[in-house]
Amino acid sequence: MNLLPEQCRAARGLLNWTQEHLANVAGVSRSTIKDFECNRHAIHRATEALLVRAFEDGGVRLIAAEGEGPGVRLACRCAGPQPGLVN
């Protein structure tokens, strides 16, 4: 997957994560995230993998740029029908 700066910002927003928190969770520097999100430079594949893993572990799915375009969404954490919810 090619993580886009817009996806990174959107995923952080869904999780209510700061750049600092993402940096700590992913094990990368805050400046790397800041520069990437501001389109100052691309990120290495290894860094991208760390960010994607952090988002996935946090409960966000990244949507590839197919069909209607790239995006992010919250992952379903349900194991089955939930009381009070209509399936």
PDB file of N, CA, C and O in Angstrom:
ATOM      1  N   MET A   1       0.853  -1.180   0.000  1.00  0.00           N
ATOM      2  CA  MET A   1       0.000   0.000   0.000  1.00  0.00           C
ATOM      3  C   MET A   1       0.886   1.226   0.000  1.00  0.00           C
ATOM      4  O   MET A   1       1.946   1.233   0.627  1.00  0.00           O
ATOM      5  N   ASN A   2       0.462   2.250  -0.692  1.00  0.00           N
ATOM      6  CA  ASN A   2       1.155   3.531  -0.667  1.00  0.00           C
ATOM      7  C   ASN A   2       0.365   4.488   0.212  1.00  0.00           C
ATOM      8  O   ASN A   2      -0.657   5.035  -0.201  1.00  0.00           O
ATOM      9  N   LEU A   3       0.854   4.680   1.429  1.00  0.00           N
ATOM     10  CA  LEU A   3       0.205   5.585   2.371  1.00  0.00           C
ATOM     11  C   LEU A   3       0.374   7.016   1.887  1.00  0.00           C
ATOM     12  O   LEU A   3       1.483   7.447   1.572  1.00  0.00           O
ATOM     13  N   LEU A   4      -0.719   7.741   1.831  1.00  0.00           N
ATOM     14  CA  LEU A   4      -0.690   9.141   1.428  1.00  0.00           C
ATOM     15  C   LEU A   4      -0.699  10.037   2.663  1.00  0.00           C
ATOM     16  O   LEU A   4      -1.227   9.649   3.705  1.00  0.00           O
ATOM     17  N   PRO A   5      -0.115  11.238   2.554  1.00  0.00           N
ATOM     18  CA  PRO A   5      -0.138  12.164   3.688  1.00  0.00           C
ATOM     19  C   PRO A   5      -1.559  12.447   4.181  1.00  0.00           C
ATOM     20  O   PRO A   5      -1.795  12.557   5.384  1.00  0.00           O
ATOM     21  N   GLU A   6      -2.497  12.564   3.248  1.00  0.00           N
ATOM     22  CA  GLU A   6      -3.888  12.831   3.617  1.00  0.00           C
ATOM     23  C   GLU A   6      -4.482  11.674   4.421  1.00  0.00           C
ATOM     24  O   GLU A   6      -5.254  11.893   5.355  1.00  0.00           O
ATOM     25  N   GLN A   7      -4.121  10.454   4.058  1.00  0.00           N
ATOM     26  CA  GLN A   7      -4.596   9.288   4.805  1.00  0.00           C
ATOM     27  C   GLN A   7      -4.008   9.279   6.210  1.00  0.00           C
ATOM     28  O   GLN A   7      -4.687   8.931   7.175  1.00  0.00           O
ATOM     29  N   CYS A   8      -2.758   9.660   6.314  1.00  0.00           N
ATOM     30  CA  CYS A   8      -2.094   9.689   7.619  1.00  0.00           C
ATOM     31  C   CYS A   8      -2.804  10.682   8.540  1.00  0.00           C
ATOM     32  O   CYS A   8      -3.105  10.359   9.689  1.00  0.00           O
ATOM     33  N   ARG A   9      -3.069  11.884   8.039  1.00  0.00           N
ATOM     34  CA  ARG A   9      -3.768  12.891   8.844  1.00  0.00           C
ATOM     35  C   ARG A   9      -5.177  12.427   9.205  1.00  0.00           C
ATOM     36  O   ARG A   9      -5.618  12.590  10.342  1.00  0.00           O
ATOM     37  N   ALA A  10      -5.882  11.845   8.230  1.00  0.00           N
ATOM     38  CA  ALA A  10      -7.256  11.389   8.476  1.00  0.00           C
ATOM     39  C   ALA A  10      -7.291  10.253   9.493  1.00  0.00           C
ATOM     40  O   ALA A  10      -8.157  10.230  10.367  1.00  0.00           O
ATOM     41  N   ALA A  11      -6.360   9.316   9.385  1.00  0.00           N
ATOM     42  CA  ALA A  11      -6.314   8.192  10.325  1.00  0.00           C
ATOM     43  C   ALA A  11      -6.025   8.698  11.736  1.00  0.00           C
ATOM     44  O   ALA A  11      -6.632   8.231  12.700  1.00  0.00           O
ATOM     45  N   ARG A  12      -5.106   9.644  11.859  1.00  0.00           N
ATOM     46  CA  ARG A  12      -4.834  10.217  13.181  1.00  0.00           C
ATOM     47  C   ARG A  12      -6.077  10.889  13.733  1.00  0.00           C
ATOM     48  O   ARG A  12      -6.372  10.790  14.924  1.00  0.00           O
ATOM     49  N   GLY A  13      -6.810  11.578  12.853  1.00  0.00           N
ATOM     50  CA  GLY A  13      -8.033  12.249  13.282  1.00  0.00           C
ATOM     51  C   GLY A  13      -9.084  11.269  13.788  1.00  0.00           C
ATOM     52  O   GLY A  13      -9.727  11.518  14.808  1.00  0.00           O
ATOM     53  N   LEU A  14      -9.260  10.157  13.079  1.00  0.00           N
ATOM     54  CA  LEU A  14     -10.230   9.151  13.520  1.00  0.00           C
ATOM     55  C   LEU A  14      -9.875   8.584  14.884  1.00  0.00           C
ATOM     56  O   LEU A  14     -10.750   8.294  15.699  1.00  0.00           O
ATOM     57  N   LEU A  15      -8.587   8.432  15.119  1.00  0.00           N
ATOM     58  CA  LEU A  15      -8.123   7.860  16.385  1.00  0.00           C
ATOM     59  C   LEU A  15      -7.897   8.921  17.461  1.00  0.00           C
ATOM     60  O   LEU A  15      -7.628   8.592  18.616  1.00  0.00           O
ATOM     61  N   ASN A  16      -8.008  10.199  17.074  1.00  0.00           N
ATOM     62  CA  ASN A  16      -7.738  11.306  17.983  1.00  0.00           C
ATOM     63  C   ASN A  16      -6.302  11.246  18.507  1.00  0.00           C
ATOM     64  O   ASN A  16      -6.046  11.476  19.689  1.00  0.00           O
ATOM     65  N   TRP A  17      -5.379  10.935  17.607  1.00  0.00           N
ATOM     66  CA  TRP A  17      -3.960  10.824  17.948  1.00  0.00           C
ATOM     67  C   TRP A  17      -3.225  12.080  17.498  1.00  0.00           C
ATOM     68  O   TRP A  17      -3.499  12.614  16.423  1.00  0.00           O
ATOM     69  N   THR A  18      -2.305  12.543  18.308  1.00  0.00           N
ATOM     70  CA  THR A  18      -1.394  13.606  17.907  1.00  0.00           C
ATOM     71  C   THR A  18      -0.261  12.995  17.089  1.00  0.00           C
ATOM     72  O   THR A  18      -0.094  11.776  17.056  1.00  0.00           O
ATOM     73  N   GLN A  19       0.505  13.846  16.439  1.00  0.00           N
ATOM     74  CA  GLN A  19       1.694  13.357  15.732  1.00  0.00           C
ATOM     75  C   GLN A  19       2.651  12.699  16.720  1.00  0.00           C
ATOM     76  O   GLN A  19       3.271  11.681  16.412  1.00  0.00           O
ATOM     77  N   GLU A  20       2.765  13.278  17.890  1.00  0.00           N
ATOM     78  CA  GLU A  20       3.657  12.730  18.919  1.00  0.00           C
ATOM     79  C   GLU A  20       3.218  11.330  19.338  1.00  0.00           C
ATOM     80  O   GLU A  20       4.049  10.434  19.484  1.00  0.00           O
ATOM     81  N   HIS A  21       1.919  11.142  19.529  1.00  0.00           N
ATOM     82  CA  HIS A  21       1.424   9.826  19.932  1.00  0.00           C
ATOM     83  C   HIS A  21       1.683   8.799  18.831  1.00  0.00           C
ATOM     84  O   HIS A  21       2.155   7.697  19.111  1.00  0.00           O
ATOM     85  N   LEU A  22       1.377   9.150  17.590  1.00  0.00           N
ATOM     86  CA  LEU A  22       1.644   8.234  16.476  1.00  0.00           C
ATOM     87  C   LEU A  22       3.126   7.891  16.409  1.00  0.00           C
ATOM     88  O   LEU A  22       3.489   6.736  16.189  1.00  0.00           O
ATOM     89  N   ALA A  23       3.973   8.879  16.595  1.00  0.00           N
ATOM     90  CA  ALA A  23       5.417   8.637  16.570  1.00  0.00           C
ATOM     91  C   ALA A  23       5.815   7.626  17.634  1.00  0.00           C
ATOM     92  O   ALA A  23       6.605   6.720  17.368  1.00  0.00           O
ATOM     93  N   ASN A  24       5.279   7.775  18.825  1.00  0.00           N
ATOM     94  CA  ASN A  24       5.599   6.845  19.913  1.00  0.00           C
ATOM     95  C   ASN A  24       5.082   5.444  19.626  1.00  0.00           C
ATOM     96  O   ASN A  24       5.793   4.462  19.845  1.00  0.00           O
ATOM     97  N   VAL A  25       3.853   5.344  19.139  1.00  0.00           N
ATOM     98  CA  VAL A  25       3.256   4.035  18.860  1.00  0.00           C
ATOM     99  C   VAL A  25       3.985   3.336  17.714  1.00  0.00           C
ATOM    100  O   VAL A  25       4.236   2.132  17.776  1.00  0.00           O
ATOM    101  N   ALA A  26       4.324   4.089  16.673  1.00  0.00           N
ATOM    102  CA  ALA A  26       4.954   3.503  15.487  1.00  0.00           C
ATOM    103  C   ALA A  26       6.461   3.328  15.637  1.00  0.00           C
ATOM    104  O   ALA A  26       7.071   2.538  14.917  1.00  0.00           O
ATOM    105  N   GLY A  27       7.056   4.059  16.565  1.00  0.00           N
ATOM    106  CA  GLY A  27       8.507   3.964  16.732  1.00  0.00           C
ATOM    107  C   GLY A  27       9.285   4.758  15.701  1.00  0.00           C
ATOM    108  O   GLY A  27      10.369   4.355  15.280  1.00  0.00           O
ATOM    109  N   VAL A  28       8.720   5.900  15.293  1.00  0.00           N
ATOM    110  CA  VAL A  28       9.404   6.790  14.354  1.00  0.00           C
ATOM    111  C   VAL A  28       9.454   8.183  14.973  1.00  0.00           C
ATOM    112  O   VAL A  28       8.826   8.428  16.002  1.00  0.00           O
ATOM    113  N   SER A  29      10.192   9.089  14.355  1.00  0.00           N
ATOM    114  CA  SER A  29      10.293  10.432  14.918  1.00  0.00           C
ATOM    115  C   SER A  29       9.075  11.271  14.542  1.00  0.00           C
ATOM    116  O   SER A  29       8.462  11.069  13.494  1.00  0.00           O
ATOM    117  N   ARG A  30       8.742  12.209  15.412  1.00  0.00           N
ATOM    118  CA  ARG A  30       7.632  13.111  15.140  1.00  0.00           C
ATOM    119  C   ARG A  30       7.925  13.953  13.908  1.00  0.00           C
ATOM    120  O   ARG A  30       7.020  14.242  13.125  1.00  0.00           O
ATOM    121  N   SER A  31       9.176  14.347  13.728  1.00  0.00           N
ATOM    122  CA  SER A  31       9.525  15.172  12.567  1.00  0.00           C
ATOM    123  C   SER A  31       9.309  14.418  11.256  1.00  0.00           C
ATOM    124  O   SER A  31       8.965  15.023  10.241  1.00  0.00           O
ATOM    125  N   THR A  32       9.508  13.111  11.274  1.00  0.00           N
ATOM    126  CA  THR A  32       9.245  12.308  10.076  1.00  0.00           C
ATOM    127  C   THR A  32       7.770  12.388   9.715  1.00  0.00           C
ATOM    128  O   THR A  32       7.421  12.570   8.548  1.00  0.00           O
ATOM    129  N   ILE A  33       6.900  12.251  10.716  1.00  0.00           N
ATOM    130  CA  ILE A  33       5.458  12.318  10.478  1.00  0.00           C
ATOM    131  C   ILE A  33       5.060  13.721  10.030  1.00  0.00           C
ATOM    132  O   ILE A  33       4.296  13.881   9.078  1.00  0.00           O
ATOM    133  N   LYS A  34       5.575  14.726  10.712  1.00  0.00           N
ATOM    134  CA  LYS A  34       5.256  16.111  10.371  1.00  0.00           C
ATOM    135  C   LYS A  34       5.656  16.421   8.933  1.00  0.00           C
ATOM    136  O   LYS A  34       4.861  16.968   8.169  1.00  0.00           O
ATOM    137  N   ASP A  35       6.878  16.076   8.566  1.00  0.00           N
ATOM    138  CA  ASP A  35       7.361  16.349   7.212  1.00  0.00           C
ATOM    139  C   ASP A  35       6.569  15.580   6.163  1.00  0.00           C
ATOM    140  O   ASP A  35       6.287  16.107   5.087  1.00  0.00           O
ATOM    141  N   PHE A  36       6.208  14.336   6.469  1.00  0.00           N
ATOM    142  CA  PHE A  36       5.421  13.534   5.537  1.00  0.00           C
ATOM    143  C   PHE A  36       4.035  14.138   5.350  1.00  0.00           C
ATOM    144  O   PHE A  36       3.575  14.295   4.219  1.00  0.00           O
ATOM    145  N   GLU A  37       3.367  14.476   6.448  1.00  0.00           N
ATOM    146  CA  GLU A  37       2.015  15.025   6.357  1.00  0.00           C
ATOM    147  C   GLU A  37       1.984  16.392   5.672  1.00  0.00           C
ATOM    148  O   GLU A  37       0.963  16.770   5.097  1.00  0.00           O
ATOM    149  N   CYS A  38       3.077  17.127   5.727  1.00  0.00           N
ATOM    150  CA  CYS A  38       3.160  18.438   5.073  1.00  0.00           C
ATOM    151  C   CYS A  38       3.713  18.339   3.651  1.00  0.00           C
ATOM    152  O   CYS A  38       3.992  19.356   3.015  1.00  0.00           O
ATOM    153  N   ASN A  39       3.867  17.115   3.161  1.00  0.00           N
ATOM    154  CA  ASN A  39       4.392  16.864   1.813  1.00  0.00           C
ATOM    155  C   ASN A  39       5.804  17.403   1.609  1.00  0.00           C
ATOM    156  O   ASN A  39       6.174  17.775   0.495  1.00  0.00           O
ATOM    157  N   ARG A  40       6.590  17.446   2.678  1.00  0.00           N
ATOM    158  CA  ARG A  40       7.973  17.907   2.545  1.00  0.00           C
ATOM    159  C   ARG A  40       8.860  16.826   1.947  1.00  0.00           C
ATOM    160  O   ARG A  40       9.807  17.119   1.218  1.00  0.00           O
ATOM    161  N   HIS A  41       8.545  15.567   2.262  1.00  0.00           N
ATOM    162  CA  HIS A  41       9.290  14.455   1.664  1.00  0.00           C
ATOM    163  C   HIS A  41       8.505  13.164   1.795  1.00  0.00           C
ATOM    164  O   HIS A  41       7.611  13.039   2.631  1.00  0.00           O
ATOM    165  N   ALA A  42       8.858  12.214   0.957  1.00  0.00           N
ATOM    166  CA  ALA A  42       8.234  10.887   1.018  1.00  0.00           C
ATOM    167  C   ALA A  42       8.829  10.123   2.196  1.00  0.00           C
ATOM    168  O   ALA A  42       9.834  10.535   2.774  1.00  0.00           O
ATOM    169  N   ILE A  43       8.199   9.012   2.542  1.00  0.00           N
ATOM    170  CA  ILE A  43       8.729   8.174   3.617  1.00  0.00           C
ATOM    171  C   ILE A  43       9.250   6.873   3.029  1.00  0.00           C
ATOM    172  O   ILE A  43       8.815   6.434   1.964  1.00  0.00           O
ATOM    173  N   HIS A  44      10.178   6.274   3.735  1.00  0.00           N
ATOM    174  CA  HIS A  44      10.726   4.983   3.328  1.00  0.00           C
ATOM    175  C   HIS A  44       9.668   3.902   3.520  1.00  0.00           C
ATOM    176  O   HIS A  44       8.764   4.044   4.343  1.00  0.00           O
ATOM    177  N   ARG A  45       9.789   2.835   2.760  1.00  0.00           N
ATOM    178  CA  ARG A  45       8.841   1.713   2.862  1.00  0.00           C
ATOM    179  C   ARG A  45       8.778   1.155   4.280  1.00  0.00           C
ATOM    180  O   ARG A  45       7.700   0.813   4.765  1.00  0.00           O
ATOM    181  N   ALA A  46       9.919   1.063   4.941  1.00  0.00           N
ATOM    182  CA  ALA A  46       9.942   0.527   6.309  1.00  0.00           C
ATOM    183  C   ALA A  46       9.165   1.439   7.256  1.00  0.00           C
ATOM    184  O   ALA A  46       8.445   0.955   8.129  1.00  0.00           O
ATOM    185  N   THR A  47       9.304   2.743   7.090  1.00  0.00           N
ATOM    186  CA  THR A  47       8.566   3.703   7.914  1.00  0.00           C
ATOM    187  C   THR A  47       7.078   3.617   7.611  1.00  0.00           C
ATOM    188  O   THR A  47       6.246   3.653   8.519  1.00  0.00           O
ATOM    189  N   GLU A  48       6.752   3.506   6.339  1.00  0.00           N
ATOM    190  CA  GLU A  48       5.352   3.364   5.945  1.00  0.00           C
ATOM    191  C   GLU A  48       4.733   2.129   6.596  1.00  0.00           C
ATOM    192  O   GLU A  48       3.605   2.183   7.086  1.00  0.00           O
ATOM    193  N   ALA A  49       5.460   1.030   6.600  1.00  0.00           N
ATOM    194  CA  ALA A  49       4.958  -0.208   7.209  1.00  0.00           C
ATOM    195  C   ALA A  49       4.710  -0.024   8.701  1.00  0.00           C
ATOM    196  O   ALA A  49       3.730  -0.549   9.231  1.00  0.00           O
ATOM    197  N   LEU A  50       5.578   0.710   9.383  1.00  0.00           N
ATOM    198  CA  LEU A  50       5.394   0.968  10.813  1.00  0.00           C
ATOM    199  C   LEU A  50       4.150   1.817  11.069  1.00  0.00           C
ATOM    200  O   LEU A  50       3.402   1.560  12.012  1.00  0.00           O
ATOM    201  N   LEU A  51       3.933   2.819  10.234  1.00  0.00           N
ATOM    202  CA  LEU A  51       2.760   3.677  10.396  1.00  0.00           C
ATOM    203  C   LEU A  51       1.475   2.906  10.114  1.00  0.00           C
ATOM    204  O   LEU A  51       0.503   3.014  10.861  1.00  0.00           O
ATOM    205  N   VAL A  52       1.473   2.130   9.038  1.00  0.00           N
ATOM    206  CA  VAL A  52       0.289   1.336   8.691  1.00  0.00           C
ATOM    207  C   VAL A  52      -0.031   0.363   9.813  1.00  0.00           C
ATOM    208  O   VAL A  52      -1.192   0.208  10.192  1.00  0.00           O
ATOM    209  N   ARG A  53       0.986  -0.287  10.342  1.00  0.00           N
ATOM    210  CA  ARG A  53       0.778  -1.245  11.438  1.00  0.00           C
ATOM    211  C   ARG A  53       0.193  -0.549  12.670  1.00  0.00           C
ATOM    212  O   ARG A  53      -0.713  -1.078  13.314  1.00  0.00           O
ATOM    213  N   ALA A  54       0.712   0.631  12.992  1.00  0.00           N
ATOM    214  CA  ALA A  54       0.203   1.383  14.146  1.00  0.00           C
ATOM    215  C   ALA A  54      -1.269   1.733  13.953  1.00  0.00           C
ATOM    216  O   ALA A  54      -2.070   1.592  14.877  1.00  0.00           O
ATOM    217  N   PHE A  55      -1.624   2.188  12.757  1.00  0.00           N
ATOM    218  CA  PHE A  55      -3.023   2.523  12.491  1.00  0.00           C
ATOM    219  C   PHE A  55      -3.912   1.291  12.558  1.00  0.00           C
ATOM    220  O   PHE A  55      -4.995   1.337  13.142  1.00  0.00           O
ATOM    221  N   GLU A  56      -3.463   0.196  11.966  1.00  0.00           N
ATOM    222  CA  GLU A  56      -4.261  -1.035  11.997  1.00  0.00           C
ATOM    223  C   GLU A  56      -4.431  -1.544  13.421  1.00  0.00           C
ATOM    224  O   GLU A  56      -5.523  -1.962  13.806  1.00  0.00           O
ATOM    225  N   ASP A  57      -3.362  -1.511  14.200  1.00  0.00           N
ATOM    226  CA  ASP A  57      -3.455  -1.929  15.601  1.00  0.00           C
ATOM    227  C   ASP A  57      -4.373  -1.002  16.399  1.00  0.00           C
ATOM    228  O   ASP A  57      -5.006  -1.427  17.366  1.00  0.00           O
ATOM    229  N   GLY A  58      -4.442   0.267  15.988  1.00  0.00           N
ATOM    230  CA  GLY A  58      -5.305   1.235  16.653  1.00  0.00           C
ATOM    231  C   GLY A  58      -6.767   1.123  16.251  1.00  0.00           C
ATOM    232  O   GLY A  58      -7.636   1.714  16.890  1.00  0.00           O
ATOM    233  N   GLY A  59      -7.041   0.366  15.193  1.00  0.00           N
ATOM    234  CA  GLY A  59      -8.423   0.163  14.778  1.00  0.00           C
ATOM    235  C   GLY A  59      -8.845   0.909  13.529  1.00  0.00           C
ATOM    236  O   GLY A  59     -10.038   1.118  13.306  1.00  0.00           O
ATOM    237  N   VAL A  60      -7.884   1.314  12.710  1.00  0.00           N
ATOM    238  CA  VAL A  60      -8.192   2.015  11.464  1.00  0.00           C
ATOM    239  C   VAL A  60      -7.758   1.155  10.284  1.00  0.00           C
ATOM    240  O   VAL A  60      -6.684   0.553  10.297  1.00  0.00           O
ATOM    241  N   ARG A  61      -8.600   1.110   9.280  1.00  0.00           N
ATOM    242  CA  ARG A  61      -8.250   0.427   8.031  1.00  0.00           C
ATOM    243  C   ARG A  61      -7.963   1.491   6.975  1.00  0.00           C
ATOM    244  O   ARG A  61      -8.706   2.461   6.823  1.00  0.00           O
ATOM    245  N   LEU A  62      -6.882   1.284   6.264  1.00  0.00           N
ATOM    246  CA  LEU A  62      -6.520   2.184   5.175  1.00  0.00           C
ATOM    247  C   LEU A  62      -7.056   1.592   3.880  1.00  0.00           C
ATOM    248  O   LEU A  62      -6.882   0.402   3.617  1.00  0.00           O
ATOM    249  N   ILE A  63      -7.698   2.412   3.080  1.00  0.00           N
ATOM    250  CA  ILE A  63      -8.314   1.967   1.838  1.00  0.00           C
ATOM    251  C   ILE A  63      -7.427   2.401   0.682  1.00  0.00           C
ATOM    252  O   ILE A  63      -7.093   3.579   0.550  1.00  0.00           O
ATOM    253  N   ALA A  64      -7.050   1.441  -0.153  1.00  0.00           N
ATOM    254  CA  ALA A  64      -6.169   1.715  -1.289  1.00  0.00           C
ATOM    255  C   ALA A  64      -6.872   2.601  -2.317  1.00  0.00           C
ATOM    256  O   ALA A  64      -8.096   2.730  -2.316  1.00  0.00           O
ATOM    257  N   ALA A  65      -6.082   3.199  -3.179  1.00  0.00           N
ATOM    258  CA  ALA A  65      -6.583   4.133  -4.187  1.00  0.00           C
ATOM    259  C   ALA A  65      -7.209   3.413  -5.375  1.00  0.00           C
ATOM    260  O   ALA A  65      -6.846   3.673  -6.522  1.00  0.00           O
ATOM    261  N   GLU A  66      -8.132   2.525  -5.109  1.00  0.00           N
ATOM    262  CA  GLU A  66      -8.850   1.816  -6.170  1.00  0.00           C
ATOM    263  C   GLU A  66     -10.288   2.307  -6.183  1.00  0.00           C
ATOM    264  O   GLU A  66     -10.765   2.846  -5.184  1.00  0.00           O
ATOM    265  N   GLY A  67     -10.964   2.133  -7.264  1.00  0.00           N
ATOM    266  CA  GLY A  67     -12.377   2.506  -7.328  1.00  0.00           C
ATOM    267  C   GLY A  67     -12.589   3.986  -7.116  1.00  0.00           C
ATOM    268  O   GLY A  67     -12.283   4.797  -7.990  1.00  0.00           O
ATOM    269  N   GLU A  68     -13.114   4.341  -5.954  1.00  0.00           N
ATOM    270  CA  GLU A  68     -13.447   5.733  -5.664  1.00  0.00           C
ATOM    271  C   GLU A  68     -12.291   6.518  -5.065  1.00  0.00           C
ATOM    272  O   GLU A  68     -12.450   7.701  -4.765  1.00  0.00           O
ATOM    273  N   GLY A  69     -11.151   5.905  -4.887  1.00  0.00           N
ATOM    274  CA  GLY A  69      -9.991   6.617  -4.376  1.00  0.00           C
ATOM    275  C   GLY A  69      -9.592   6.171  -2.986  1.00  0.00           C
ATOM    276  O   GLY A  69     -10.293   5.379  -2.357  1.00  0.00           O
ATOM    277  N   PRO A  70      -8.464   6.677  -2.504  1.00  0.00           N
ATOM    278  CA  PRO A  70      -7.948   6.270  -1.200  1.00  0.00           C
ATOM    279  C   PRO A  70      -8.791   6.823  -0.062  1.00  0.00           C
ATOM    280  O   PRO A  70      -9.522   7.800  -0.218  1.00  0.00           O
ATOM    281  N   GLY A  71      -8.669   6.172   1.083  1.00  0.00           N
ATOM    282  CA  GLY A  71      -9.406   6.642   2.247  1.00  0.00           C
ATOM    283  C   GLY A  71      -9.008   5.909   3.502  1.00  0.00           C
ATOM    284  O   GLY A  71      -8.058   5.127   3.508  1.00  0.00           O
ATOM    285  N   VAL A  72      -9.742   6.168   4.563  1.00  0.00           N
ATOM    286  CA  VAL A  72      -9.550   5.500   5.851  1.00  0.00           C
ATOM    287  C   VAL A  72     -10.923   5.240   6.449  1.00  0.00           C
ATOM    288  O   VAL A  72     -11.888   5.941   6.144  1.00  0.00           O
ATOM    289  N   ARG A  73     -11.001   4.243   7.288  1.00  0.00           N
ATOM    290  CA  ARG A  73     -12.249   3.962   8.005  1.00  0.00           C
ATOM    291  C   ARG A  73     -11.929   3.253   9.297  1.00  0.00           C
ATOM    292  O   ARG A  73     -10.873   2.636   9.438  1.00  0.00           O
ATOM    293  N   LEU A  74     -12.845   3.343  10.239  1.00  0.00           N
ATOM    294  CA  LEU A  74     -12.694   2.597  11.480  1.00  0.00           C
ATOM    295  C   LEU A  74     -12.980   1.135  11.194  1.00  0.00           C
ATOM    296  O   LEU A  74     -13.916   0.808  10.464  1.00  0.00           O
ATOM    297  N   ALA A  75     -12.183   0.271  11.761  1.00  0.00           N
ATOM    298  CA  ALA A  75     -12.374  -1.165  11.589  1.00  0.00           C
ATOM    299  C   ALA A  75     -13.497  -1.636  12.496  1.00  0.00           C
ATOM    300  O   ALA A  75     -13.692  -1.100  13.587  1.00  0.00           O
ATOM    301  N   CYS A  76     -14.218  -2.619  12.052  1.00  0.00           N
ATOM    302  CA  CYS A  76     -15.266  -3.218  12.871  1.00  0.00           C
ATOM    303  C   CYS A  76     -14.608  -4.076  13.935  1.00  0.00           C
ATOM    304  O   CYS A  76     -13.836  -4.980  13.618  1.00  0.00           O
ATOM    305  N   ARG A  77     -14.903  -3.801  15.172  1.00  0.00           N
ATOM    306  CA  ARG A  77     -14.324  -4.575  16.273  1.00  0.00           C
ATOM    307  C   ARG A  77     -15.335  -5.552  16.853  1.00  0.00           C
ATOM    308  O   ARG A  77     -15.131  -6.102  17.935  1.00  0.00           O
ATOM    309  N   CYS A  78     -16.420  -5.763  16.132  1.00  0.00           N
ATOM    310  CA  CYS A  78     -17.468  -6.631  16.655  1.00  0.00           C
ATOM    311  C   CYS A  78     -17.175  -8.091  16.329  1.00  0.00           C
ATOM    312  O   CYS A  78     -16.741  -8.419  15.225  1.00  0.00           O
ATOM    313  N   ALA A  79     -17.413  -8.951  17.293  1.00  0.00           N
ATOM    314  CA  ALA A  79     -17.195 -10.382  17.118  1.00  0.00           C
ATOM    315  C   ALA A  79     -18.480 -11.081  16.722  1.00  0.00           C
ATOM    316  O   ALA A  79     -18.462 -12.273  16.414  1.00  0.00           O
ATOM    317  N   GLY A  80     -19.568 -10.384  16.723  1.00  0.00           N
ATOM    318  CA  GLY A  80     -20.859 -10.962  16.394  1.00  0.00           C
ATOM    319  C   GLY A  80     -21.945  -9.954  16.669  1.00  0.00           C
ATOM    320  O   GLY A  80     -21.656  -8.776  16.879  1.00  0.00           O
ATOM    321  N   PRO A  81     -23.183 -10.388  16.674  1.00  0.00           N
ATOM    322  CA  PRO A  81     -24.283  -9.461  16.951  1.00  0.00           C
ATOM    323  C   PRO A  81     -24.124  -8.802  18.317  1.00  0.00           C
ATOM    324  O   PRO A  81     -23.761  -9.452  19.298  1.00  0.00           O
ATOM    325  N   GLN A  82     -24.398  -7.522  18.361  1.00  0.00           N
ATOM    326  CA  GLN A  82     -24.293  -6.765  19.603  1.00  0.00           C
ATOM    327  C   GLN A  82     -25.695  -6.520  20.152  1.00  0.00           C
ATOM    328  O   GLN A  82     -26.605  -6.194  19.390  1.00  0.00           O
ATOM    329  N   PRO A  83     -25.882  -6.670  21.453  1.00  0.00           N
ATOM    330  CA  PRO A  83     -27.193  -6.406  22.048  1.00  0.00           C
ATOM    331  C   PRO A  83     -27.629  -4.979  21.749  1.00  0.00           C
ATOM    332  O   PRO A  83     -26.857  -4.035  21.913  1.00  0.00           O
ATOM    333  N   GLY A  84     -28.860  -4.833  21.316  1.00  0.00           N
ATOM    334  CA  GLY A  84     -29.393  -3.507  21.062  1.00  0.00           C
ATOM    335  C   GLY A  84     -29.074  -2.949  19.694  1.00  0.00           C
ATOM    336  O   GLY A  84     -29.547  -1.865  19.353  1.00  0.00           O
ATOM    337  N   LEU A  85     -28.285  -3.656  18.897  1.00  0.00           N
ATOM    338  CA  LEU A  85     -27.946  -3.183  17.562  1.00  0.00           C
ATOM    339  C   LEU A  85     -28.669  -4.017  16.524  1.00  0.00           C
ATOM    340  O   LEU A  85     -28.826  -5.228  16.682  1.00  0.00           O
ATOM    341  N   VAL A  86     -29.103  -3.368  15.473  1.00  0.00           N
ATOM    342  CA  VAL A  86     -29.761  -4.072  14.373  1.00  0.00           C
ATOM    343  C   VAL A  86     -28.699  -4.445  13.359  1.00  0.00           C
ATOM    344  O   VAL A  86     -27.925  -3.593  12.922  1.00  0.00           O
ATOM    345  N   ASN A  87     -28.657  -5.709  12.985  1.00  0.00           N
ATOM    346  CA  ASN A  87     -27.674  -6.157  11.983  1.00  0.00           C
ATOM    347  C   ASN A  87     -28.257  -6.102  10.600  1.00  0.00           C
ATOM    348  O   ASN A  87     -27.578  -6.440   9.631  1.00  0.00           O
TER     349      ASN A  87
END
